[in-house]
Amino acid sequence: MPHLDAGYNLARWLVRDALDAEDVVQDACVRALRYLDSLQGDAARPWFLTIVRHASYDFLARHRSEPAAGELDIAELEIAADAASEPECQAARRGVSRALARALAGLALPYREVIVLRELEELSYREIATIAGIPIGTVMSRLARARALLRRSPALYAIAGQRTAGESS
């Protein structure tokens, strides 16, 4: 139960739909209960996220191919603005948040998966390798590639350009 939010977050980024992510997490919970005896040690979070990952991929295989980046509901993925912030700061933060969500959503599934697990869920390379079933070197190379793709993202480039222009005036 303490890892449901992390499971939903991963499923949400993988299947790109809030309702589908809820279904995936529900399926993952059923699977987790069925295979609870396979949990060893204190690694409940990576174990559960592995189940969520498999449930997400099973869902995608059953229902559709990977959705287009435009199908992701960006508004649901925004970073919460500080209520005490000035309206201009809140608007700027929402713009950056939307741009980041669009850029992240535009990544291919293998890159999006590792960047979400590392940067949003703050898992170690070893945990990501276990969850994704890939070698640590592959995790590192996918992360490097994902970060490079994010840096070159047109959505983030536009935001960076606006900030640079605003700072110089």
Backbone torsions as a table, in degrees:
resi	resn	phi	psi	omega
1	MET	NA	-36.1	-177.7
2	PRO	-69.3	-10.2	-177.0
3	HIS	-107.9	12.0	-179.8
4	LEU	-62.3	-42.0	-179.9
5	ASP	-62.1	-42.9	178.4
6	ALA	-65.0	-39.5	178.1
7	GLY	-64.1	-43.6	179.0
8	TYR	-65.0	-42.7	179.9
9	ASN	-58.9	-46.1	179.3
10	LEU	-64.0	-47.4	-179.3
11	ALA	-62.2	-38.5	-178.9
12	ARG	-62.4	-41.8	179.9
13	TRP	-74.6	-29.1	-178.3
14	LEU	-80.5	-44.9	-176.7
15	VAL	-93.7	-14.5	172.9
16	ARG	63.3	29.5	176.7
17	ASP	-151.3	130.1	-175.2
18	ALA	-61.7	-46.9	-178.5
19	LEU	-68.2	-40.0	176.7
20	ASP	-64.3	-38.1	178.4
21	ALA	-63.0	-39.0	176.7
22	GLU	-61.9	-42.7	177.7
23	ASP	-62.8	-42.0	-180.0
24	VAL	-62.6	-44.7	-179.3
25	VAL	-66.6	-37.3	177.2
26	GLN	-62.8	-45.3	176.9
27	ASP	-60.7	-41.8	179.5
28	ALA	-63.6	-38.1	178.4
29	CYS	-64.6	-41.0	177.4
30	VAL	-62.3	-44.7	178.2
31	ARG	-62.8	-42.7	-178.4
32	ALA	-62.1	-42.7	178.3
33	LEU	-64.0	-38.8	-179.3
34	ARG	-65.6	-34.9	-175.4
35	TYR	-112.7	26.9	-178.2
36	LEU	-57.5	-32.2	-179.8
37	ASP	-68.4	-14.0	177.8
38	SER	-83.4	-9.6	178.5
39	LEU	-71.4	127.2	-178.5
40	GLN	-123.4	132.6	175.4
41	GLY	70.3	-149.2	-176.0
42	ASP	-100.0	22.6	-174.8
43	ALA	-97.6	44.2	-176.5
44	ALA	-65.4	-40.8	-176.6
45	ARG	-64.6	-53.7	177.6
46	PRO	-61.1	-36.5	178.9
47	TRP	-61.1	-47.9	-179.4
48	PHE	-67.1	-41.2	179.5
49	LEU	-66.2	-30.2	173.9
50	THR	-63.7	-42.7	178.6
51	ILE	-65.0	-42.5	177.9
52	VAL	-62.2	-42.2	179.4
53	ARG	-60.1	-48.2	179.5
54	HIS	-63.1	-41.3	178.4
55	ALA	-63.4	-37.7	178.5
56	SER	-64.5	-47.4	179.6
57	TYR	-65.2	-38.2	176.1
58	ASP	-62.6	-42.6	179.1
59	PHE	-61.1	-47.3	-179.8
60	LEU	-61.6	-39.1	-179.9
61	ALA	-67.9	-36.9	-178.8
62	ARG	-76.4	-37.2	-169.1
63	HIS	-102.5	-28.5	-176.7
64	ARG	-179.6	169.1	171.6
65	SER	-77.7	176.5	-179.0
66	GLU	-58.6	128.8	-178.2
67	PRO	-68.5	157.3	176.5
68	ALA	-69.9	153.3	-178.0
69	ALA	-57.8	-30.7	-179.3
70	GLY	-67.6	-17.5	-179.0
71	GLU	-76.4	-16.6	-178.3
72	LEU	-72.5	131.9	178.9
73	ASP	-81.0	95.4	-174.9
74	ILE	-61.7	-36.4	-177.0
75	ALA	-58.3	-34.2	-178.6
76	GLU	-73.5	-16.5	-174.1
77	LEU	-103.8	8.6	-177.5
78	GLU	-66.6	152.7	173.4
79	ILE	-79.6	133.3	-177.9
80	ALA	-65.8	132.8	178.2
81	ALA	-83.1	146.0	176.4
82	ASP	-67.7	126.0	-177.0
83	ALA	-61.6	-26.9	-178.1
84	ALA	-83.8	-7.6	-178.8
85	SER	-69.3	154.7	174.4
86	GLU	-66.9	151.8	179.7
87	PRO	-55.2	-37.2	179.2
88	GLU	-64.3	-40.4	179.4
89	CYS	-67.1	-40.1	178.2
90	GLN	-62.9	-43.5	179.7
91	ALA	-63.5	-42.6	179.0
92	ALA	-63.7	-43.0	180.0
93	ARG	-63.4	-40.8	178.0
94	ARG	-63.7	-39.0	178.6
95	GLY	-64.0	-44.2	178.2
96	VAL	-64.7	-42.3	-179.8
97	SER	-61.9	-44.6	178.6
98	ARG	-64.1	-42.2	180.0
99	ALA	-63.3	-43.1	178.6
100	LEU	-64.5	-43.5	178.9
101	ALA	-62.3	-41.1	177.7
102	ARG	-64.1	-44.1	-179.8
103	ALA	-63.7	-43.9	179.3
104	LEU	-65.1	-41.7	179.5
105	ALA	-65.6	-26.5	-179.4
106	GLY	-77.8	-11.7	179.0
107	LEU	-71.0	148.2	172.9
108	ALA	-62.6	151.6	-173.8
109	LEU	-50.6	-46.6	-179.6
110	PRO	-61.3	-35.0	179.1
111	TYR	-76.6	-42.2	179.5
112	ARG	-61.8	-40.3	-178.9
113	GLU	-59.7	-50.8	-176.3
114	VAL	-71.2	-34.4	-179.3
115	ILE	-70.2	-37.0	177.2
116	VAL	-65.3	-45.2	-179.2
117	LEU	-65.1	-36.8	-178.0
118	ARG	-81.6	-52.7	-171.3
119	GLU	-86.0	-35.2	-179.2
120	LEU	-92.8	-38.8	-179.6
121	GLU	-96.6	-8.1	174.9
122	GLU	55.2	43.6	177.8
123	LEU	-88.0	155.2	177.8
124	SER	-74.8	163.3	177.3
125	TYR	-58.5	-41.2	-179.7
126	ARG	-62.1	-44.0	179.0
127	GLU	-64.2	-41.2	178.5
128	ILE	-63.2	-43.2	178.8
129	ALA	-60.0	-41.2	178.5
130	THR	-65.1	-46.8	-178.3
131	ILE	-62.7	-47.6	-175.9
132	ALA	-82.6	-12.1	-179.3
133	GLY	67.6	38.2	-179.3
134	ILE	-130.9	159.5	177.0
135	PRO	-66.4	154.9	179.9
136	ILE	-59.0	-38.2	178.0
137	GLY	-60.0	-36.5	177.5
138	THR	-68.7	-38.8	175.6
139	VAL	-58.2	-48.8	-178.0
140	MET	-63.1	-41.8	-178.9
141	SER	-70.0	-37.2	177.1
142	ARG	-66.4	-39.1	177.4
143	LEU	-63.7	-44.0	179.5
144	ALA	-62.3	-43.3	179.4
145	ARG	-66.0	-43.1	179.5
146	ALA	-61.9	-43.4	179.3
147	ARG	-64.4	-40.0	178.6
148	ALA	-65.2	-41.6	178.3
149	LEU	-64.5	-38.9	177.9
150	LEU	-64.6	-41.0	179.5
151	ARG	-62.3	-32.0	-179.3
152	ARG	-92.8	3.2	-177.6
153	SER	-62.8	130.2	178.4
154	PRO	-58.5	-36.5	-179.5
155	ALA	-63.3	-44.1	179.6
156	LEU	-75.5	-32.6	178.4
157	TYR	-63.3	-40.2	178.8
158	ALA	-63.7	-42.4	178.7
159	ILE	-64.2	-44.6	179.5
160	ALA	-61.8	-38.9	178.2
161	GLY	-64.8	-38.8	177.7
162	GLN	-65.7	-41.1	179.7
163	ARG	-65.4	-42.8	-179.6
164	THR	-63.8	-43.1	179.4
165	ALA	-65.4	-38.8	179.7
166	GLY	-69.2	-32.6	-179.2
167	GLU	-74.4	-30.7	-177.1
168	SER	-81.8	-14.0	-179.3
169	SER	-92.3	NA	NA
